[in-house]
Amino acid sequence: MKRLAAQAILLVALFVPALASAQPLKTGNATVTYSPIDPTGGCSNYRLWWNTTDNTLWICESGAWLAASSVGGGAWGGITGSLPTQADLQAALDSKINDPGGGNGVLARTGTGTVVARTITAGDGQSCVNGNGVAGNPTCSVDASVGRKGSGAGAPPGDCGNTGDAYQVGDTYMNTLTTTLNVCEAPDQWVPINRGRGGILHIDDFLTGSITTPNIGEMGWSLGVIGGGITTVSSGTSTDNHPGVLNLQESTLNDGGVFTGSRMSLSSADFAGKDWGFEFELQSVTAVTTVGMWVGLMSGASPLSTAGAVHAVYNTAVGHATWQCSMCDSATTGCQSAGDDTNQKTTVSTQTPSAASYDRIAIWHRNNGVGGISTFYCAVNGETPRTWCASDCDETASELPAAVMFPYVAVQDQVSGARNFNLDWARFWVTGLAR
């Protein structure tokens, strides 16, 4: 009995730290009652009772029975384990405290008593870093590939597409005066993509329409002649990237054709005072060593005799090795000089035509151009535009034509033998016209 009493006192000290710290440790003999049930009724202080059914030790304190411990196993707030060693309890607590969501991330409550680790991820047009918060605060921003949108009562402000410009290629700007939406398609090239008030927009992809002059395509192009003219006009071979193609064939030296859009003409005031642009895509299929190609705006029936033009020219007859961007006002030379003369200002493109690919030529004007002044632009295949203006441009605009201007495209065979040219699409736009 003495040994049992000593063991009972030891159990009290081990498993009831709260009682042991609140009361001086009692020494001496104690009576232990073994029973398959819990004790009931009053009791003498420090008497012990052992429930042999659930192994619970009871101690009499201040005349009342208190459950001291459960040495076989118990539950604390849903955590089960053995009290003597507490090792499994510690592990369970550690897992709940150190790894509550089962991994790194931001904790989210998914239900009563359950949490999971989540990661902040980017949606469309966004980018995020440190989404799980491990390396720092999660930070999300609008992706740089998402175009900036702006608006204002006037034309798009300043240049675009260059390093340091407020707007880059793909950005849009709404002119709230004309309700014209513009997109920056290439450096310094704002292009309207809707008609808006006081504006026009013509697009021709040669998918439909006639191949008979003067109603060729959807815009109603007229086909003039160079020399004996074009031998054949037909629908060309379409590809995925070029679904509508107009093919021109010529087999006689110095013969060719001139496509003119006289229905899209600009007065001299609108030509110099409105924002406008013209784009065309074409290909010299057979060869590029003995051909002439012209794209832009002119005032005559043919680039060989026109009184004025702003255009991109590739003419091997005068020694061109690349496209040339020219502005001329000449009734005598026909705007056919190889470079600058008294009637022509030329700046050289970086692009050389290839028989294996199409060239995209763009000619346009902006009132608020280089330095905020009237500027004319020319670019081939999205290159850095060539410019004409009063100052700080590649060339001066001193040879600005004064006559009515309209879009045109011309091709010429400069050797005896067949030459094929493909015309893919055209676009002509003007903003700020009076109604």
C-alpha positions as CSV (number, residue, x, y, z in Angstrom):
1,M,0.0,0.0,0.0
2,K,2.8,2.4,0.8
3,R,4.3,1.9,-2.7
4,L,0.9,2.5,-4.3
5,A,0.5,5.6,-2.3
6,A,3.9,6.9,-3.4
7,Q,3.1,6.2,-7.0
8,A,-0.2,8.0,-6.8
9,I,1.5,11.1,-5.4
10,L,4.1,10.9,-8.2
11,L,1.3,10.7,-10.8
12,V,-0.3,13.8,-9.3
13,A,2.9,15.7,-9.6
14,L,3.5,14.6,-13.2
15,F,0.0,15.0,-14.7
16,V,-1.5,17.8,-12.7
17,P,1.0,20.7,-13.0
18,A,-1.6,23.2,-12.3
19,L,-2.5,21.7,-9.0
20,A,1.2,21.0,-8.2
21,S,2.0,24.7,-8.7
22,A,-1.0,26.0,-6.9
23,Q,-0.6,23.9,-3.8
24,P,2.5,22.7,-1.9
25,L,3.4,19.2,-2.8
26,K,2.0,16.9,-0.1
27,T,4.1,14.0,1.2
28,G,3.1,11.0,3.2
29,N,0.6,8.2,2.7
30,A,-2.6,8.4,0.7
31,T,-5.4,6.0,0.2
32,V,-6.1,4.9,-3.4
33,T,-9.4,3.5,-4.3
34,Y,-9.6,1.4,-7.4
35,S,-13.0,1.3,-9.1
36,P,-14.4,0.8,-12.6
37,I,-16.5,3.9,-12.2
38,D,-15.9,7.6,-11.4
39,P,-16.0,8.7,-7.8
40,T,-19.1,10.5,-6.5
41,G,-20.1,12.5,-3.3
42,G,-17.9,14.2,-0.9
43,C,-14.3,13.1,0.0
44,S,-11.4,13.7,2.3
45,N,-8.6,16.0,0.9
46,Y,-5.8,14.3,-1.0
47,R,-7.6,11.0,-1.3
48,L,-7.0,9.3,-4.7
49,W,-9.4,7.4,-6.9
50,W,-8.4,5.4,-10.0
51,N,-11.1,4.6,-12.6
52,T,-9.9,1.3,-13.9
53,T,-12.2,1.5,-16.9
54,D,-10.8,4.7,-18.5
55,N,-7.6,5.0,-16.5
56,T,-8.5,8.4,-15.1
57,L,-6.9,9.4,-11.8
58,W,-9.1,11.5,-9.5
59,I,-7.9,13.5,-6.5
60,C,-9.9,15.0,-3.7
61,E,-9.3,18.7,-3.3
62,S,-11.3,20.9,-0.9
63,G,-13.8,18.1,-0.4
64,A,-14.5,17.6,-4.1
65,W,-13.3,15.2,-6.7
66,L,-11.1,16.5,-9.5
67,A,-10.0,14.5,-12.6
68,A,-6.2,14.7,-12.6
69,S,-5.3,13.1,-15.9
70,S,-5.9,10.5,-18.6
71,V,-2.7,8.6,-19.0
72,G,-3.9,6.3,-21.8
73,G,-4.9,9.1,-24.2
74,G,-7.1,12.1,-24.4
75,A,-8.3,15.0,-26.6
76,W,-7.3,18.6,-26.2
77,G,-9.2,20.9,-28.6
78,G,-9.4,18.1,-31.2
79,I,-5.7,17.1,-30.8
80,T,-5.3,13.5,-29.5
81,G,-2.2,12.1,-28.0
82,S,-0.5,10.6,-24.9
83,L,0.1,12.9,-22.1
84,P,3.2,11.2,-20.5
85,T,5.5,12.1,-23.4
86,Q,3.5,14.8,-25.2
87,A,5.7,14.1,-28.4
88,D,2.8,13.4,-30.7
89,L,0.9,16.4,-29.3
90,Q,3.8,18.6,-30.0
91,A,4.1,17.3,-33.5
92,A,0.4,17.9,-34.1
93,L,0.6,21.4,-32.7
94,D,3.7,22.2,-34.8
95,S,1.9,21.1,-38.0
96,K,-1.0,23.3,-37.3
97,I,1.2,26.3,-36.4
98,N,4.1,25.9,-38.7
99,D,2.3,24.6,-41.8
100,P,-1.4,25.5,-41.4
101,G,-2.2,25.6,-45.1
102,G,-0.1,22.7,-46.3
103,G,2.5,24.9,-48.1
104,N,3.7,28.5,-48.8
105,G,1.2,31.1,-49.7
106,V,-1.5,33.4,-48.5
107,L,-3.9,31.7,-46.0
108,A,-7.5,31.4,-47.0
109,R,-10.3,30.0,-44.8
110,T,-12.2,27.5,-46.8
111,G,-14.5,26.2,-44.1
112,T,-14.9,25.7,-40.3
113,G,-11.4,24.8,-39.0
114,T,-9.8,24.5,-42.4
115,V,-7.3,26.8,-44.2
116,V,-5.3,26.4,-47.4
117,A,-2.4,28.2,-48.9
118,R,-3.3,30.3,-51.9
119,T,-1.1,32.2,-54.5
120,I,-2.0,35.5,-56.1
121,T,-1.9,35.0,-59.8
122,A,-2.1,37.4,-62.7
123,G,-5.1,37.6,-64.9
124,D,-5.3,38.7,-68.6
125,G,-3.2,41.8,-69.1
126,Q,-1.5,41.7,-65.7
127,S,1.7,40.4,-64.2
128,C,2.4,39.5,-60.6
129,V,5.6,38.9,-58.6
130,N,5.9,37.2,-55.2
131,G,2.4,35.8,-55.6
132,N,2.8,33.5,-52.5
133,G,4.4,36.3,-50.4
134,V,7.6,34.2,-49.7
135,A,10.1,36.6,-51.2
136,G,8.2,39.8,-50.4
137,N,4.8,41.5,-50.6
138,P,2.8,40.3,-53.6
139,T,2.9,43.0,-56.3
140,C,0.7,43.1,-59.4
141,S,0.7,45.5,-62.3
142,V,-0.8,46.0,-65.7
143,D,1.2,44.1,-68.3
144,A,3.4,46.2,-70.6
145,S,1.9,44.5,-73.6
146,V,-1.5,46.0,-72.9
147,G,-2.0,49.1,-74.9
148,R,-2.5,52.4,-73.2
149,K,-5.7,54.3,-73.9
150,G,-6.0,58.0,-73.9
151,S,-8.4,60.7,-75.1
152,G,-8.6,64.4,-75.6
153,A,-10.2,67.2,-77.6
154,G,-7.9,67.0,-80.6
155,A,-5.4,64.9,-82.5
156,P,-3.2,62.4,-80.6
157,P,-0.5,64.3,-78.6
158,G,3.1,64.2,-79.7
159,D,4.9,61.3,-81.3
160,C,4.4,57.7,-80.6
161,G,6.4,54.4,-80.8
162,N,9.8,55.8,-79.9
163,T,11.8,55.4,-76.8
164,G,10.5,57.8,-74.2
165,D,7.2,58.5,-76.0
166,A,4.1,58.5,-73.8
167,Y,2.4,56.2,-76.3
168,Q,3.9,53.1,-77.8
169,V,3.0,51.0,-80.8
170,G,-0.4,49.5,-80.2
171,D,-1.6,52.3,-77.9
172,T,-4.9,54.1,-78.8
173,Y,-6.1,57.7,-78.5
174,M,-9.6,59.0,-78.9
175,N,-10.1,62.4,-80.5
176,T,-13.2,63.5,-78.6
177,L,-13.9,66.4,-81.1
178,T,-14.2,64.1,-84.1
179,T,-14.9,60.8,-82.2
180,T,-12.0,59.3,-84.1
181,L,-10.2,56.4,-82.5
182,N,-6.5,56.4,-83.5
183,V,-3.9,53.6,-83.0
184,C,-0.1,53.9,-83.0
185,E,0.8,51.4,-85.7
186,A,4.5,52.3,-86.1
187,P,6.9,54.9,-84.8
188,D,5.3,58.4,-85.3
189,Q,2.4,56.9,-87.1
190,W,-1.1,57.5,-85.6
191,V,-3.8,55.9,-87.8
192,P,-7.5,56.3,-87.3
193,I,-9.4,53.0,-87.0
194,N,-12.9,54.3,-87.2
195,R,-14.6,57.1,-89.2
196,G,-15.6,59.4,-86.5
197,R,-17.2,62.9,-87.1
198,G,-15.6,65.0,-89.8
199,G,-13.5,62.1,-91.1
200,I,-13.4,59.5,-93.9
201,L,-11.9,56.1,-93.9
202,H,-11.6,53.9,-97.1
203,I,-10.3,50.3,-96.9
204,D,-9.9,48.1,-99.9
205,D,-8.6,44.5,-99.6
206,F,-9.5,43.5,-103.1
207,L,-11.6,40.6,-101.8
208,T,-14.6,41.8,-103.7
209,G,-15.4,44.3,-106.5
210,S,-14.7,44.5,-110.1
211,I,-11.4,44.2,-112.0
212,T,-12.6,46.6,-114.7
213,T,-11.6,50.2,-114.6
214,P,-12.9,52.6,-113.3
215,N,-14.5,50.5,-110.6
216,I,-11.6,48.2,-109.6
217,G,-11.9,46.8,-106.1
218,E,-14.2,48.2,-103.4
219,M,-12.9,51.8,-103.5
220,G,-13.4,52.2,-107.3
221,W,-9.9,52.5,-108.6
222,S,-9.1,53.7,-112.1
223,L,-6.4,52.1,-114.1
224,G,-4.3,54.4,-116.2
225,V,-1.5,53.5,-118.6
226,I,2.3,53.9,-118.7
227,G,3.4,53.3,-122.2
228,G,1.2,50.7,-123.7
229,G,-0.4,49.9,-120.3
230,I,-0.9,46.7,-118.3
231,T,-1.5,43.6,-120.4
232,T,-3.6,41.7,-117.8
233,V,-5.6,42.5,-114.7
234,S,-6.8,39.5,-112.7
235,S,-7.4,38.2,-109.2
236,G,-4.1,37.0,-107.9
237,T,-3.2,33.9,-105.8
238,S,-4.4,34.4,-102.3
239,T,-2.6,33.1,-99.2
240,D,-3.4,33.1,-95.5
241,N,-1.7,36.5,-94.9
242,H,-2.9,38.0,-98.2
243,P,-6.5,36.7,-98.8
244,G,-7.4,39.3,-101.5
245,V,-4.8,40.0,-104.2
246,L,-5.0,41.9,-107.5
247,N,-2.4,40.8,-110.0
248,L,-1.0,43.0,-112.8
249,Q,1.0,41.5,-115.7
250,E,3.1,43.3,-118.2
251,S,5.6,41.9,-120.8
252,T,6.7,45.0,-122.8
253,L,9.6,47.3,-122.0
254,N,8.6,50.5,-120.2
255,D,4.9,49.6,-120.1
256,G,2.9,49.6,-116.9
257,G,-0.2,50.9,-115.1
258,V,-1.3,53.6,-112.7
259,F,-4.0,52.9,-110.1
260,T,-5.6,56.2,-109.1
261,G,-8.1,56.8,-106.4
262,S,-9.5,60.1,-107.7
263,R,-12.7,59.6,-105.7
264,M,-10.5,60.1,-102.6
265,S,-8.9,63.4,-103.5
266,L,-7.7,66.1,-101.1
267,S,-7.8,69.8,-101.9
268,S,-4.6,71.7,-101.4
269,A,-6.0,73.1,-98.2
270,D,-6.9,69.7,-96.8
271,F,-3.6,68.2,-98.0
272,A,-1.6,70.7,-96.0
273,G,-4.0,71.4,-93.2
274,K,-5.7,68.1,-92.2
275,D,-4.4,64.8,-90.6
276,W,-4.5,62.1,-93.3
277,G,-2.8,59.0,-94.4
278,F,-2.5,56.5,-97.2
279,E,-1.1,52.9,-97.0
280,F,-0.6,50.3,-99.6
281,E,0.9,46.8,-99.8
282,L,2.4,45.5,-103.0
283,Q,4.9,43.0,-104.3
284,S,7.0,42.8,-107.5
285,V,6.6,39.0,-107.9
286,T,9.0,38.3,-110.8
287,A,12.0,40.4,-110.0
288,V,13.0,43.7,-108.4
289,T,16.1,44.6,-110.6
290,T,14.3,46.1,-113.6
291,V,11.1,47.6,-112.3
292,G,9.5,50.9,-111.2
293,M,7.1,51.2,-108.3
294,W,5.5,54.3,-106.9
295,V,3.1,54.6,-103.9
296,G,1.7,57.8,-102.4
297,L,-0.3,60.9,-103.4
298,M,0.1,62.8,-106.6
299,S,-1.7,65.4,-108.7
300,G,-1.2,64.1,-112.3
301,A,-2.1,61.1,-114.5
302,S,1.2,59.4,-114.1
303,P,4.3,59.6,-111.8
304,L,6.4,60.0,-114.9
305,S,4.8,63.3,-115.7
306,T,3.0,64.5,-112.6
307,A,3.3,68.1,-111.4
308,G,3.5,67.1,-107.8
309,A,3.7,64.2,-105.4
310,V,4.5,62.9,-101.9
311,H,5.4,59.3,-102.4
312,A,7.7,56.3,-101.9
313,V,9.6,55.4,-105.1
314,Y,11.7,52.4,-106.2
315,N,12.8,53.1,-109.7
316,T,15.8,51.1,-111.0
317,A,15.8,53.2,-114.2
318,V,17.3,56.1,-112.1
319,G,19.6,53.8,-110.0
320,H,17.5,53.3,-106.8
321,A,18.9,50.5,-104.6
322,T,16.3,51.1,-101.8
323,W,13.0,52.8,-101.6
324,Q,13.2,56.6,-101.7
325,C,10.8,58.9,-99.9
326,S,10.3,62.0,-102.1
327,M,8.3,65.3,-102.0
328,C,8.3,67.2,-105.3
329,D,6.5,70.1,-106.9
330,S,7.7,70.0,-110.5
331,A,5.9,70.6,-113.8
332,T,9.0,69.8,-115.9
333,T,11.0,67.0,-114.4
334,G,8.0,64.8,-113.5
335,C,9.3,64.0,-110.0
336,Q,11.7,61.5,-111.4
337,S,15.1,62.7,-110.1
338,A,17.4,60.2,-108.4
339,G,17.7,62.5,-105.5
340,D,17.3,66.1,-104.4
341,D,17.0,68.8,-107.1
342,T,15.5,72.2,-107.3
343,N,12.0,70.8,-107.3
344,Q,12.3,67.6,-105.2
345,K,13.3,66.7,-101.6
346,T,14.3,63.1,-101.1
347,T,15.2,61.1,-98.0
348,V,16.4,57.5,-98.4
349,S,14.5,54.5,-96.9
350,T,16.4,51.6,-95.3
351,Q,14.1,49.0,-97.1
352,T,15.0,47.2,-100.3
353,P,12.2,45.4,-102.2
354,S,12.3,41.6,-102.4
355,A,10.5,39.4,-105.0
356,A,9.7,37.0,-102.1
357,S,7.8,39.4,-99.9
358,Y,5.3,42.3,-99.9
359,D,6.3,45.8,-99.0
360,R,4.0,48.0,-97.0
361,I,4.3,51.7,-97.8
362,A,2.7,54.4,-95.6
363,I,2.5,58.1,-96.4
364,W,0.8,60.5,-93.9
365,H,0.5,64.0,-92.5
366,R,0.0,65.4,-89.0
367,N,-0.7,69.0,-88.1
368,N,0.9,68.4,-84.7
369,G,4.0,66.6,-85.9
370,V,7.7,67.0,-85.2
371,G,8.1,69.9,-82.8
372,G,4.4,70.4,-82.8
373,I,4.3,71.7,-86.5
374,S,2.9,70.4,-89.7
375,T,4.9,67.3,-90.7
376,F,4.7,64.8,-93.6
377,Y,5.9,61.2,-93.0
378,C,7.0,58.3,-95.1
379,A,7.8,54.7,-93.9
380,V,8.3,51.4,-95.6
381,N,7.6,48.2,-93.6
382,G,7.3,49.9,-90.3
383,E,10.7,51.5,-90.3
384,T,11.5,54.8,-88.5
385,P,9.6,57.3,-90.6
386,R,11.3,59.8,-92.9
387,T,10.0,63.3,-92.4
388,W,9.5,66.6,-94.1
389,C,8.6,69.8,-92.2
390,A,9.8,73.4,-91.8
391,S,12.7,72.5,-89.4
392,D,14.2,69.6,-87.5
393,C,13.0,66.9,-90.0
394,D,15.0,64.7,-92.4
395,E,14.1,67.2,-95.2
396,T,12.4,70.5,-95.5
397,A,8.8,70.7,-96.9
398,S,9.8,73.4,-99.3
399,E,8.6,71.4,-102.3
400,L,5.1,70.8,-101.0
401,P,2.7,70.4,-103.9
402,A,-0.1,73.0,-104.2
403,A,-2.4,71.0,-106.5
404,V,-5.2,68.6,-105.6
405,M,-3.8,65.3,-104.5
406,F,-5.2,61.8,-104.6
407,P,-3.8,58.3,-103.7
408,Y,-2.1,56.3,-106.4
409,V,0.0,53.2,-107.0
410,A,2.0,52.7,-110.2
411,V,4.1,49.9,-111.6
412,Q,6.4,49.7,-114.6
413,D,8.2,46.9,-116.5
414,Q,11.7,48.2,-117.4
415,V,12.9,45.2,-119.4
416,S,11.6,43.1,-122.3
417,G,10.0,40.2,-120.5
418,A,7.1,39.4,-118.3
419,R,6.7,41.2,-115.0
420,N,4.1,40.4,-112.4
421,F,2.9,42.7,-109.6
422,N,0.5,41.8,-106.7
423,L,-1.6,44.5,-105.0
424,D,-2.9,43.3,-101.7
425,W,-4.7,46.1,-99.8
426,A,-5.1,49.9,-99.5
427,R,-6.3,52.3,-96.8
428,F,-6.9,56.0,-97.0
429,W,-8.1,58.2,-94.2
430,V,-8.7,61.9,-93.4
431,T,-9.8,63.5,-90.1
432,G,-11.1,67.0,-89.2
433,L,-13.1,67.6,-92.5
434,A,-15.9,70.1,-92.4
435,R,-19.4,68.7,-92.7
